[in-house]
Amino acid sequence: EERQFQHSLPQEAETLPLITEKNTRLARKIIYSHHIIADSKRAGLRELALAFQVSALVKIGWPGVIVLEGHESRVDAFVSYIQRWRWKKLIVR
């Protein structure tokens, strides 16, 4: 069964390199936001995690927190993509 995404998938997700044993460097990032409330933003984060093949734990409410883990290039691409969204405040650690 093919999954239908609510939002259009980012081109970045389609052009990421394949994960091989030679490039299996993993990364973890914690992102703090003023808040994560909007259903559309929550759905978008869920869909992007699937598209970029990263694990994401999202704490909704005030403050909002996103914990990402996965292949380094995919985590970096995910962060780069969501930084273009509208946020009151977004801090990446």
KANOR-V15308 format. One record per helix or strand of 3 or more residues. SS is the DSSP state (@ for helix, = for strand). FROM is the first residue (numbers start at 0). TO is the last residue. If there is no record, write none. Layout:
BEGIN
ss=[SS SS]
from=[FROM FROM]
to=[TO TO]
END
This chain:
BEGIN
ss=[@ @ = @ = = @ =]
from=[10 20 25 38 54 63 71 89]
to=[13 22 32 51 58 70 81 91]
END
